[in-house]
């Protein structure tokens, strides 16, 4: 099964937020999408998940065009996402937050709670189930957001800045979770991150977006050796090995 953005462009008046972007991802693999602030990374996620219409190009899920599908329909087809902000229902506890997602996907309340507890346990976070969402520490809020996206086994998961604001130790823990999502759940992961070192350590293939265009793609060696990537992030005078700490 595959997910593909094919020649996607997004224009707002005379400004092109995305310009002929093509990205592909298969199940059970991790692909990275990096780029400076304003490069268009979140716009890519919004296009894939139906929150933004492309000006041109096609989003294909297992070969089927999903351009005209609503976000809830895309989610039911097996494509899930997280958000930079947690977007939890602060008046509910964690279990209820997750159960709401399951009910929205067409499952019973009981079955949704079972799935939520299973996933929390899988992540080692079952102790969070009865805690109010409003009082969660930042890192736990992010973990709950990932569990919510994983409800009822999506084929693909789009992670939008999941390590933002995390310490190095917390980011390392997150890296292990992302690996397990791909390996144990056979879920394809598109990882969008400013933590370039995290992306390069996890991803089979990385796309680099700058000013709405893909300026480089390839494995870790190709990204670190790219003059275009180095200049986009750090300026031409910097050496490529500095990218690992960016």
N, C-alpha and C positions, 0 to 999 in steps of 0.2 A: 504494500500500500504506500502511496506517495502523496506529498503535498507540494504544490509548485505555484510560485508566482511567475507568470510568463509575461515579460515585457510590460510591466506595470508602470504607468505614469499617473501622477496626480498633479493637477494644476489649479491654483487659486488665482484667477485673473491671469496676470502675466508671470506669476511666480510658480515655478515647478518644484513641488515638495518632493516628488519622486520622478525620476527620469529613466524610463526603459529598464526597470529593475527586474531581474530574473533570479530567483532563489529556489532551490529544491531541497527536499527533506524526505527521508524514508523512515518507516517505523523502526523503532529500537535503535536509532542513532541520534547523536547529539551534534547539532550544527550551530555554529556561533554567528551572531550578527553584531558587529561592533562599529563604532564611528564616533566622532566628536559630537558635542552638544549641537542639536539642530540639524543633524545629518539626515533625519527622516526615519529613524528606527521604529519609534512608536507608531508613526503613520503606516509603516509596513504591517504591524500587528493589527491596527484598526482596519486596514483593507482586508486582511485575511479573515478577520472575524466578523465582518459585516457592519462595523461601526462607521466606515467611511467608504464611499463609492470611488472606484478608480475612474480617471478620465479616459484611460485606454488600457488595454491589456486584460489578462484573464487570471483568476485564481482557480486552480484545479485541485480537487480533492479526490484522489484515486481516479483521475482522468475525467471527472465530472466538473463542469463549470458551476461554481457556487457564487458568482458575482452578485446575483440578484437575490440571494437568500438572506433572510433576517438573522440577526445574531443568535436568537434562541434556536432557530432551525440548524444553523451551523454547529452549535454546541451539541444538539441532539444527533448530528451526523458524526460526532466523535472528535471534534476539534475544540480544545479548551484553552483558556488563557488565564494569566494572572494580571493584576494591575499594579502600577507603581505605588499607589495608595491602597491600603488593605481593603477598603470598601466593605467591611463587615457590618452587620446589623448590630449596632451597639446596645440596643435594648434587649438582645437575646444572648443566651449563653452560646458557647462554641458548638455544642452538639446541635442546637436548634439552627444555628447558622448553616451548618452542613446539611441538615435534614431538609431545609428549605430548597437547597440546590437539587437534592434527589427528587423531591416532589415536583419541582419544576421540570425535571427530566421525564416525568411520567410514572414515577415509582410511588409506592405507598409510604406513608409516614414511618411505619414500622420497618420496612425494608430499607428505607433511607437512613434511619438511625443505625441499623445493623452495619450498613456499608460505611457510615461515618466512623463508627467505633473500630471497625476492621482497619480502616486506613490510618486512623490516629495511632492505633497499636502498631501497625507496620512502620510508622514513622517514629515510634517511641515517644509519642505525645498523648497517650491516652489519659494522662492526668489533667489535661486541659479541658476535657469534655464538658464538665459542669461549671467551668469558670465563666464569668461574664465577659463577653467580647470587649466591652468598654474598658476593662482594666488590664488587658493583656500587655505584657512587655512587647516592644517593637519586634524583636526576633520571633517571638511566638505568634504574633499577628501575621507575619510573613509565612510562617509554617502552616498556619490554619488556611491562609489564602491558597497555598499550594495543594493542601488536602482537598479543599473545596473544588479546585480545578480538576483533581483526579477522581472525583466521584463518578462511579460507574464506568471506569476504564476507558477514557478517551484514547483514540489512536495517536493523537498529537497534542502536545502541550507547548504553548508559547509563554515563555517566562520573561516578563518585562521588568528588567532591573531588579532581580530578586535579592541581590547582595547589597543593594544601596543602603548605606548607613551601618553596615555590619562591621564588626571587628575582624581581624585576620582569622582568629579562631572560629568565630561564627561563620565566616565565609568558607573555611575549610570544612566545617560540618555540613554546610549547605551543598558543597561540592559532592560529598558522599551521597547525599540524598538524591541529587540530580543523576549521578551515576546509577543508583539503584532504580530510579524511575525508568531509565532506558533499558537496563539489563534485566531487572526482575519483572517489570510491568510491560516490557516490550513496547514502550511508548516513545514515539519520536519526539525529540525536544529541540525547539528553536530557542536558543539562549541569547537574549539581548542584554548586554551588560557594558558598563563603563570599566569594570574590573577586567582589564584585558588579560592579565595573567590567569585569572580564573577561567575565562573563555578558552584560552589557548591550551590550558591543561586538560580540558574536558572534551573539546570538540574534534570530531573527525575532519571537519571542513569548516572554514571560516570565511564569511563575506564581510568586506569592509565597505561601509557606506559613508560618503562624504558629499555634502551639498546635494543630496538626493540621487547620487549616482554610485554604482558599484565601482570602486577604483581598484580593487584587488580581491582575489579569492584564492583559496588553496589551504594547504595544511599549515601547521605551526611554522615550519621552516620558510615557506613561501611568504607568510605574513611578516615574519621578523626580518626577512631579507628584502622587503619591498621598499624602495625609495619613496613611492607614492604614499604608502601608509605612514612612514616615518615623518614625511613632511606634513601630512594631514594632522597628525597628533602633536608632533614635537618641534617641527622646523627642520630644515635640511641639515643643520649642523650637528644633530644628534645621531648617535650610532644606533643600529637596530636592536642591540641587546637591551637597551633601556626600555623597550616596549614591554618587556616582561613584568615590569613593576608599575606600568601605567594604570 
